[in-house]
Every structure is written in C-alpha cells, then in structure tokens.
C-alpha cells in the first residue's frame, strides 16, 4: 500500500528553492520621541551646586542606536515565513570626569508592543550617578494625556521650571522610588529634573542638595 503525503505549497517549494520571505518590519522612534534624547557622544555636561561655586562635570561616553528583535514569533513550520520585527533601542552612557567615576547608563529608550493596550509604546528609563532608574512618561506628555501615577509614581510634568540661570519647558520632575539602592559610599539621588531637548537638567542628592546644569 502506498501513502501520499501532501505538504503546503510554500513548504514543498521551500524544500527545493525556499519560500520568499516578507520584508522585515521595523519600528523606529518618532521625531517627537527622539526630541527627548538630546545626547551625543563626547558631550560634556556641567552641573553647578545650588549653594556654592562647586562644579561637577560629566562626559557622554557612548550613544548606542540599534535595531533589535523584541521576540521571535512562533511558527509551526520548520522554517520561518517572516522575519521577526525589529525595534529601535537607544542607550546613553556617561562618566563623571571631575573625579574618578565609572561609566554607567543615564538613559535607555526602547519600543515595544504592549500586550495590555495592544499598541506600540515607548519605555524610557533615566538615571544618574549609578542610581536606580525612573520611568519617564514621554508618550503621555506627547499625547497630552494624564500621567498614570500608578505606573509612574512620583512623576510630575512641570510646564516650566527655572534651575540656576536657565528656564526650561516641559520638564519631568521624578522622585527616585528606591533611593537607598546605591553602591556603598554613594549618596542617594532623591529627585531628577529631565527636560525635553536638554535631558537631565538637575538632580537633588542627599547631603549636598540641588545640582543644576550650567553652560
């Protein structure tokens, strides 16, 4: 007795020549979202102390801009019919230069598909002086919607704020939710001021107080 096995047309063709794959879908940050990432490798950031003439300096050591897979979609065929989508990821690293300091990430931006809301969303994570990061509700600010304080606790949007000699607009004031998760000997950073087009423009540190960007 003979048995005949029928393969799907694409699967049968792939055994000999391979199925034609669809173009890889790419998801990139919008111009508005990129407006919150002002850093360039080699930038020098100077912060002055609120009460005296002390200055701290930092250098942006690296800005990584890459396309990566978020996940590999499941396919029952032994060969993929379509490539996994690619999402834009941006990571910014900095180092304190007025004293010995390690290189650490100060900003991470990444796109992902939200399973809860079934849409493409931006995850933005900012930190300073090797502290635990705070999530920034950049998409909410862009859309003009209310900030979800359950997902973004301790975050407020300040229409304008003056720090030192400079007035900034669209500033996210963020409270560090885990200020005690610091390296031994480090001082916790309690608050961050993050402005569109400028990045981090101020931070408040235990024991020293407020530091703000200066020219």
N, C-alpha and C positions, 0 to 999 in steps of 0.2 A: 504494500500500500504506500502511496506517495502522499507526502504532506506539503502543502504550499503555504508559505509564509508571506504575507503582504506587509511591506514597510510603507510608512508615509512617503509621499513623493520626494519631499525635501531630504528625509533620512536616507532614502535609496540613492538619491543623486549625490549626497554627501559622501557616500562610500567610495565614490569614484572621483568627483570633482569638488565636493564641498558646497554647502549651501551659501548663498550670498548673504553676508551679514549686514544688518542695518547699521547706519552711521551711529557712532557713539553719541549719546545725548549728554550735553554739557550744561551745567548750571553755574552761572557766574554772578558775583555781587553786582548790584545795580550801582549807577553813579551816585545816587543818594546814600547808599550804604557805604560806598568807598569814601564818601566825604567825612566819615568818622575815623578814617585811618590816614593820618597825615604824615606818618613817619617814613623816613628814607634812611637807608644805611649810611652811616657817617654823620648823621645829625648830632649836634651837641645841645643838650638841654641843661639850662642853668636854673637853679631854684634858690631864691633868697629867703632868709629867715624873717619872720614877721616882726621880731622884737629887736634884732640887731643886724650887723652887716655880714653875717656868715653867708657863704655861698657854697652850694653843693653842685657838682657837675656830673652829668651822665652822658654816655655816648650810645647811640643806637648802633649795635654791632652787626645786626643782621635782620633782613626782612625776607622771609620765605613766602613766595606766592606760587602755589602749586595746585594741580588738579588731581584729586584722589577719588577712589571708589568709596562710597558710603557702605554699600553692601553688595553682594553678588546675588541677583535674583535667581530663585530656584527654577530649574528647568528639568523636566523628566527625561529629555533626550540626552544621550551620552556626549553631545557636543552642543555648545551654546548657539542659539539662533540670533541672539543680540548681545552686544557688549553691555556690561554694567554701566550705569550712568556715572559721570564724573562730576564732582562738586568742588568748588573753589575753597581753598583753605589759605589763610594768611596768618603767619606767626611773626611777631616782632620781639627781638631780644635786645636787652640793654645792659650796660655795666656802669657802675659808679666809678668815676675817674679821679675825684679829688682825694680819695683814699682807696685802699685795697678793697676791691669788690668782685664778686663773682658775676658771671653772665647769667641772666635769668629772663624769662619771658615776661613782657609787660602787656602784651595784647595778643589774643587769639580770636580770629574771626572764622567762622565756618558755616556753610549752608547745609541744611538737612531737610528731609521731608518729615513733617510732624505727623505721626500716626493719629494723634488725638484730634488735630484740627484739619488733617488731610490737605496740607498745603506746604509750600516751601517756606522755611523760616531761617532767620539768621541767629546764630548763637555767638554772642560777643562776651569775652571774658577778659577783664582788665585787672592788673595787679601792679604792685610797686614794692621795691625793697624786699623781694622774695617773700611777700605776704600771700596768704590765701586769696584767690581771685574773687571778684564780684561780677555778677552777670549784669550786663547793660541792656536795657530795653530799647535798643536802637530802632527796631521795627515799629514799636509802639509810638515813638517820637515822630518817626517819618509819617506814619499813618494818621497822627493826631488823635490817637485813641488813649483812653485812660490806662495808666500803668497798673498791671496786675500785681498788687503788693504781696499776694501770696507767693507768686513765683519770683518776684523781685522785691524781697523785703528790704526796707531801709533805703529805698531809692526815691529821689525826688527830682523832677525837672525844674530847673531854675531858668526862667526866661532870660535873665541877665544876672551877672554877678561880677563884682569888682574885686580882684585879687592883686594887691600891690598897685602898680601903675597902670594895669590893663583891665579893661572891661570886656567880658566875654558874653556871648549869647548862646542859647541852647546848651546849658551846662547840666550834666547829670551829677547830682550830689549823692554819693553812695557810702553807706555805712558798712564797714567790714563786719561780716557776721561771725567771723572766727578770728578775732584779733590776737588770741593767745596761741594760735598755731604758728609760732615763729621759731627760727633757729635759736639755739642758746646764745645769749648775749645780745640778741637783736631787740630793737624797740618796736612794739606793735604800732602799725599804722591803723588809726581808727576810721578816718574818713578820706575819700578821694573826690576830687573835682575833675570831671572829664568833659571837655568841650568839643563840639563839632568843629572840625577844621584845625584844631590845635592839639588834641589829645589830652594827656594829663596836664592840668594847669595848676594843681595844688593838692597838697596832702597834709593831714594832721597826724602827728606822731606823738606817742606817749613820751612825756619827759622833755620834749623840745617844742612842741606846739605846731603852729602852722608854717608851712613852706609853700611858696608860690613861684610860678615861672617869672623869670626876668630876662630881658634882652641879652 
